[in-house]
Amino acid sequence: MARSRSSSLRLSRQSTTDSRPVETKGDDSPPISRDGDVPGRRESLESNEHSPLLSPKGGGDSRSLLENGTPASSLQVEYEAEQKSKSVFYLILLTLGIAGLQIAWGVEMSSGTPYLLSLGMNKSMLAFVWIAGPISGVLVQPYIGIKSDNCRISWGKRKPFMLGGAAATALSFLALAWTREIVHGFLGLFGADPNSGGVKVASIVFAVLLIYILDVAINAVQAAVRAFMVDNAPTHQQEDANSWAGRMTGVGNIACYAAGYVDLPKHTGGIFGDTQFKVLSVITALALSGTILVSVLFIPERDPKREGQPSSERMGVLLFFRQVFDSFKRLPPQIRKVCDAQFFNWISWFPFLFYLTTYIGQLHLNKYFAANPDLSPEEIDLAWEDATRVGTFALLIFAFTSFASNLLLPFIIVPSYQPTPSLKPRASFHSSGSHHNHPHSQSSNPSTPATGPASMTSYFPGPESHSRLSRLLSACQIPWLTLRRAWLLAHLLFALCMLATFFITSTTAATVLAGFIGLPWALTLWAPFALISAEISKRDTEARRTGSRTKADQAGVILGLHNVAISAPQILATLVSSVIFKIAQKPRGSPWDDSVGWVLRFGGIASLLAAYMTWRINEEGARNEDSGE
């Protein structure tokens, strides 16, 4: 601290005796008052001498605290408030929108195909329709990330996109469900026959257009919600927040698949529509709008105006692609490695998520087709309706095991971060009691290993209760099992399960296999998002703490690029799967068609490549030692 004090005295002497401007970096230096001093400099110099957040090494240069014109004392108060541990209730409210999003995705993917076929669409056109999801993910999420990073509305930079995207999604679902009525009513004004071929084609075109609008809207909500989570969870709770996001995904999946077994028009009395898809669309619109609205109302965002002026460049098409390309080149090494792993990870998962129902249905029908080789097309369709329900049951088991894994895994995996010991939480639902009283946290910082999920202590505010809970959580953890290693093992387990399809011959065995796969799926929903979110949050928090302005990309654009690493491989997986189907597929109604099995095994090989990419990701503790932290 002696070095900090001497530097402070020299700077103070210069500011009071020299009328020349004080030299600062860049063009964003604060204004100089008439007596030659900089507003806020005296406060920052004094807090420099007493702040426990500043190391002696950085004490001699206080200018970084003034780059955005904010006094150091204010920056420290903001930093302490942001890094206080949040309660379970806070994290649930923060991630609640993920549940609504998953219901929307689930309804679209599970009920969209039968609905489009009911409009008269040819099956060969379905690939053209469903490629809309990956394409919109590649383009929309980076764009929304850039726009929200530059948003300066006082009540938040993510909330406008969350609300706008949710409204667009809800309206798109309702319009899609009532496509026939809308098209027939409009064309009926001109005397068109509702049963004519032209009206049928118009209905299909209108539905496809709505599917594309729907995918754009859902991706806009997802980009904003993920960035919203990074912005509003402390660095040491990013893993915890993303774990809750995985649980919310499980809740959405269970709700979606369970609704498929219920005759909704019968149980709702036709209030929400006379078809299953209409009722599902109304429920989805209400669920997504409600969950997003709750998060927006109860989770405050910091005022983005304090981050300075956004980029003044207009976002044209060429500028957008150039900025995305430049952002890819600027990705930090750790985040780039996670994106590399995600690329192969989603090549492996795409066949399973889209074709598992077909795989199990074929196993269910093999003996039936072998015994009845001369079935009519109508009889084959009826057989496949029953087989689809069997496959959907396996997906429901998969959703339950994934949800259970998301509940239990955070208690056995060693967290990567814990809060700074000097920060004491508030006694409100935003904080988690006296988490910082734990003896293991006395010499920690936001990049050191933690002893358990910080939010769990919100139910045990007393020091003694908290101490007992911490010991219990520590006893449950496997010391060597970090989040990166757990994700690596998940890739290997998934590859093993996909290669096991060589030996699966019954629907029971396939359903059990689907249940096992819920475990690696839980880690896919948690690990990569947590690793990336923690990196972004740690960097952004440090920048806000010091008041420095950085040209590094913010959470929105980085998470958008991460989604490119998720969506782009799905396009590649679609093309490879089409080639495999072209080679191995048998005519519809044939027994022992193993073409889907070969697609799943292709996914297993890709999972081994994802495991190698995950092995290349550095552990948090090893990176800290290498960087001298």
ABEGO torsion letter per residue (X at the ends): XAAAAAAAAAAAAAAAABABBBBBBEAABBBBBAAGBBBGAAAAAAAAAABAABBAAAAABAAAAAAAGBBAAAAAAAAAAAABBBBAAAAAAAAAAAAAAAAAAAAAAAAAAAAAAAAGBBAAAAAAAAAAAAAAAAAAAAAAAAAAAABABAAEAAAAAAAAAAAAAAAAAAAAAAAAAAAAAAAAAAGBBAABAAAAAAAAAAAAAAAAAAAAAAAAAAAAAAAAAAAABBAAAAAAAAAAAAAAAAAAAAAAAAAAABBAAAAAGGAAEABAAAAAAAAAAAAAAAAAAAAAAABBBBBAAAAEBBBABBBBAAAAAAAAAAAAAABBAAAAAAAAAAAAAAAAAAAAAAAAAAAAAAAAAAAAAAABAABBAAAAAAAAAAAAAAAAAAAAAAAAAAAAAAAAAAAABBBABBBBAABBBBBBAABAEBAAABAAAAABBAABBBAEBAAAAAABABAAAAAAAAAAAAAABBAABBAAAAAAAAAAAAAAAAAAAAABABAAAAAAAAAAAAAAAAAAAAAAAAAAAAAAAAAAAAAAAAGBBBABBBAAAAAAAAAAAAAAAAAAAAAAAAAAAAAABBBBGBBGBAAAAAAAAAAAAAAAAAAAAAAABBBAAAAAAAAGX
